[in-house]
Amino acid sequence: MDFKLKIWRQKNREDKGRFVAYEVKNISPDASFLEMLDVLNTELVKKGEEPVAFDHDCREGICGSCGMVIGGRMHGPGKGSATCELRMRVFKDGDTIVVEPWRAKPFPVIKDLVVDRTALDRIMQAGGYISAKTGAVPEANAIPVPKPYAEEAMDAAACIGCGACVAACPNSSAMLFVAAKVSHLALLPQGKIERTERVLRMIEQMDEEGFGNCSNSYACEAECPKKISVTHIARLNREFLRAEVT
Amino acid sequence: MTLESKTPGGPIEKKWQTHRFNLKLVNPANKRKYTVIVVGTGLAGASAAASLGELGYNVLTFSYHESPRRAHSIAAQGGINAPKNYANDGDSVYRLFYDTVKGGDYRAREANVYRLAEVSGSIIDQCVAQGVPFARDYSGYLDNRSFGGAQVSRTFYARGQTGQQLLLGAYSALSRQIQAGTVKFFQRREMLDVVLVDGQARGIVVRDLVTGAIETYAANGVVLATGGYGNLFYLSTMAKASNATAIWRAHKKGAAFGNPCFTQIHPTCIPQSGEYQSKLTLMSESLRNDGRIWVPKKKGDTRRPESIPEEERDYYLERIYPSFGNLVPRDVASRRAKEMCDNGFGVGPTGRAVYLDFADAINRLGKHVIEERYGNLFDMYHEISAEDPYKVPMRIYPAVHYTMGGLWVDYNLMSTIPGLFVVGEANFSDHGANRLGASALMQGLADGYFILPYTIGDYLATAKFPPAKAEDPSFKQAQGEVEAMVKKLISIQGKRTAEEFHKELGRIMWEYVGMGRNKEGLQKALTMIPRLREEFWQDLKVVGSANDLNAELEKAGRVADFLELGELVAHDALHREESCGGHFREEHQTEEGEAKRNDKEFSYVAAWEFAGVGKHPILNKEPLTFEYVKPSERSYK
């Protein structure tokens, strides 16, 4: 298959950036989107040009490193998969594909398609944990968890921290990301003890980083590679309200 | 070089307890005066850094990723073992110890394996307290499943994402310590050397991957938690950035490398489909519980699988191993698949695949049951191959998955360089010649949460530390060497990319140092690898600058190290004139084609010492004795 590409190139944080057009030929429909970019990059290197920089690692949709806006969609067309899982067969031969980095103020571009998502780590550091010191814990089965709660906690905990929800949101909100962690821990008995502080600190940090608020567009859920539901945002709101009034 | 394993005496079930008591302690008020560097933030690194931070040490932790949560432990699917005996099926610490020593084909240190089994229960306790959402049954208690190489149900799991959930647990503990200020995290930094002062590991040299700055950091001790070297083969189930640079450069500074030829090939991966392919995707071992593996009886049969009648199919694992059938261990299943394809029975467009067929299971149990058990795996396969495994059999082929070898460590997890500790897959320790399923997560977390925090304290309490600062000449010298290497890589300006050299090396390794090895092939590899290395240093092309985010430059440095490590792996495989676990020498097999160990001559750990690039490495031996689990032939017939 042959494709025309329009890829965002930006030297560094300060550079204004621009789209550059490329062409790739003879791409196997079974190749992944990142493998298609590998082919392009090898050609660029051979010509002595700088390859397109992008974050990636596991290439099986779990590490959360990769992420780009492909044809206006987070992680490209298709539901429930990260950029690395996207296969070229979903495109038509001869398609023009526009590729951009995540666009959000709290995610400054480092280079080309690579953005700085450390704001998400700082939110986690503010309170996205249960304070269980190594060794100072009870026997595992001393904390039974009703199966439906455990399952729902797992649904939320599946978040890979890629930032697609932020990039998809018209307000650049990180509510789905924060909600996934708050909800995961609030559903479990182990997480109840610190629930008040946790939600307040995480929200405070989220605001400080410059993420916006939720206005119920649900774009985050639609673009989430792990299909994390916005019902977790409802739980986040409830946890927040509860914390505010207690 | 003398190898002192420091294995404590006494009965095996008392060794760790006694040893822990004998370890010297650092006074709580003094802990913050000691700085510990931890490189890598996977299960072993994150758990070690968090635990050391909680104890009060001053911890500096480094990753080439933007966030600690991106480490490749995140991709582990199946589960984590612990002999809790929740299933009431007769499990015990001793049984897990026994299974692991046997599964490793009697090439691991008994005392280490026993300790691993002993602390594994505490790992589950710890993870549950952190909020890891393990699978539960309707009572609300934890659920278990069975896994290869064991006859009890002792595997804890969180859907097909156990590694992710355990890593996020360790990451949350680490995040808490970062917030508390006991741990400082340095993102997008790649370790490029270890700094020795008076023979002790006292710091590291890193490259800031965004600015290109070469920086040095000083400490009292250095912990490497940098994972395995499976990417030596180019195509593997490893993440793209996983590399051997940290352990290899430590090796060149004096750390012995243990059993480098012990590499694990996982039998059920999605086969390669083209030259463009950048990695292989693992399909969980659990699929072999219900899938039947077969090839056509006729060579080069190109009919669609559904039009090949039952009597013209060869269910070869069931035929050769009537009692274990499709559930033989990983090494056996992989070798047989390769043999079938080598003999012309392979299927698919490349002929390098065998069928894994669920038709019988679907008929017997119904589609919904299969969907419930393996739904996410079937979806993943469908997405990658564009074939529906509910309708046509999957095509699978073995792929490099894990490396049992790694830097040699003593019972305290310290390498042959004083002050340099190695944890997780990066060390050689507990799996012998073959790792059992659901044991990698267990070892990474055992090392990080429950072993290293004690043993490193003993070192810090007893070693003498002359002042060492990042401005000292030894640091400046190491920094200068790294800068020179970076400059050299960029200045060659040849014609071939690092990726092309890596692929070429991978082909040599897979062909001659892969699943089946023989003297002639290994000797061939030993002439091909140095030749390729020479070409690399003459014809490498790296574009861009050293003062910028430059993925080509990063890759080039890693490939340069693989080109040296590959030779060591081949040397080790050539010298080990026996077959054991993942190391299969074709000259050493039983009449039925099974691995034939030579306990008399090879019951030892091969700990190799670096002698210079292209020079024959120096072999040191740590004899292995088996007081508790008596070596026997592994039979699965």
Contacts between the chains, C-beta under 8 A, distances in Angstrom:
chain1	res1	chain2	res2	distance
A	12	B	548	7.6
A	27	B	276	7.6
A	28	B	273	7.1
A	28	B	274	5.0
A	28	B	276	6.1
A	29	B	386	7.7
A	30	B	273	5.0
A	30	B	274	6.7
A	30	B	384	7.6
A	30	B	385	7.4
A	30	B	386	6.9
A	31	B	274	7.0
A	31	B	276	5.1
A	31	B	277	7.8
A	32	B	278	7.6
A	34	B	278	7.0
A	35	B	276	5.0
A	35	B	277	6.7
A	35	B	278	5.3
A	36	B	276	8.0
A	38	B	276	6.9
A	38	B	278	5.8
A	38	B	499	7.7
A	39	B	276	6.0
A	42	B	497	6.1
A	42	B	499	6.5
A	42	B	500	7.9
A	44	B	543	7.8
A	45	B	497	5.2
A	45	B	541	6.4
A	45	B	543	5.3
A	45	B	552	6.2
A	46	B	495	8.0
A	46	B	497	7.3
A	46	B	541	7.6
A	48	B	543	5.9
A	49	B	543	6.8
A	50	B	543	5.7
A	50	B	544	5.0
A	51	B	543	7.2
A	51	B	544	7.9
A	51	B	551	6.8
A	51	B	552	6.4
A	53	B	549	5.6
A	53	B	551	6.2
A	55	B	66	7.2
A	56	B	240	6.2
A	57	B	65	7.2
A	57	B	70	5.9
A	57	B	72	7.0
A	57	B	239	4.2
A	57	B	240	5.6
A	57	B	241	5.2
A	58	B	72	6.2
A	58	B	74	6.8
A	58	B	75	4.8
A	58	B	239	4.5
A	58	B	240	7.8
A	59	B	239	7.1
A	59	B	240	6.2
A	59	B	278	6.5
A	59	B	279	5.1
A	59	B	281	7.9
A	60	B	75	6.0
A	60	B	279	7.8
A	60	B	281	5.4
A	60	B	282	7.9
A	60	B	380	7.8
A	62	B	74	5.4
A	62	B	75	5.1
A	62	B	161	7.0
A	62	B	164	5.7
A	63	B	69	8.0
A	63	B	70	4.8
A	63	B	71	7.9
A	63	B	72	7.1
A	63	B	74	5.2
A	63	B	75	6.7
A	63	B	239	6.5
A	64	B	69	7.0
A	64	B	70	6.4
A	64	B	74	8.0
A	65	B	65	7.0
A	65	B	66	7.8
A	65	B	70	5.2
A	81	B	383	6.7
A	85	B	380	8.0
A	85	B	383	6.2
A	85	B	384	7.9
A	87	B	383	6.8
A	87	B	384	7.1
A	87	B	386	7.4
A	89	B	386	6.2
A	110	B	210	6.1
A	110	B	549	6.2
A	111	B	210	8.0
A	111	B	548	7.5
A	111	B	549	4.6
A	114	B	549	6.6
A	116	B	66	7.0
A	117	B	66	6.2
A	117	B	67	7.0
A	118	B	66	6.3
A	118	B	67	6.9
A	118	B	187	6.6
A	120	B	67	7.3
A	121	B	66	8.0
A	121	B	67	5.1
A	121	B	68	7.6
A	121	B	69	7.8
A	121	B	175	7.1
A	124	B	171	7.5
A	124	B	172	6.9
A	124	B	175	4.7
A	125	B	175	4.4
A	125	B	176	7.4
A	125	B	178	5.1
A	125	B	179	4.3
A	126	B	179	6.7
A	128	B	172	6.1
A	128	B	175	6.4
A	129	B	130	7.4
A	129	B	131	8.0
A	129	B	172	3.6
A	129	B	173	6.6
A	129	B	175	5.8
A	129	B	176	4.7
A	130	B	129	6.7
A	130	B	130	5.6
A	130	B	131	4.9
A	130	B	172	7.2
A	131	B	176	6.3
A	132	B	126	6.9
A	132	B	129	3.9
A	132	B	130	5.1
A	132	B	173	7.3
A	133	B	54	5.2
A	134	B	47	7.6
A	134	B	50	7.0
A	134	B	51	4.3
A	134	B	54	5.9
A	134	B	126	6.3
A	134	B	173	7.3
A	134	B	449	5.1
A	134	B	450	7.5
A	134	B	453	7.1
A	135	B	122	7.3
A	135	B	126	7.5
A	135	B	449	7.8
A	135	B	450	7.6
A	137	B	125	5.1
A	137	B	126	5.6
A	137	B	128	7.5
A	137	B	129	3.7
A	138	B	125	6.8
A	138	B	129	7.0
A	139	B	125	5.7
A	140	B	84	7.1
A	140	B	121	8.0
A	140	B	124	4.6
A	140	B	125	4.8
A	140	B	127	7.9
A	140	B	128	4.4
A	140	B	142	6.0
A	141	B	84	7.8
A	141	B	86	6.8
A	141	B	141	5.2
A	141	B	142	5.9
A	143	B	128	5.9
A	143	B	129	7.4
A	144	B	136	7.8
A	144	B	139	7.0
A	144	B	140	3.5
A	144	B	141	5.6
A	145	B	133	8.0
A	145	B	136	5.9
A	145	B	140	5.5
A	146	B	140	5.1
A	147	B	136	5.1
A	147	B	137	6.8
A	147	B	138	5.3
A	147	B	140	6.5
A	150	B	133	5.5
A	150	B	134	7.5
A	150	B	135	7.5
A	150	B	136	4.6
A	150	B	140	7.7
A	151	B	133	8.0
A	153	B	131	7.6
A	153	B	133	4.4
A	154	B	133	4.1
A	154	B	158	6.2
A	154	B	159	6.3
A	154	B	165	7.7
A	157	B	131	8.0
A	157	B	133	5.3
A	157	B	158	7.8
A	157	B	165	6.1
A	157	B	168	6.7
A	158	B	159	8.0
A	158	B	161	6.6
A	158	B	164	7.6
A	160	B	164	7.6
A	161	B	67	7.0
A	161	B	69	5.9
A	184	B	131	6.8
A	184	B	133	7.0
A	185	B	131	5.3
A	188	B	131	5.3
A	188	B	133	7.2
A	190	B	128	7.2
A	190	B	129	5.9
A	190	B	130	7.6
A	190	B	131	5.3
A	191	B	131	5.4
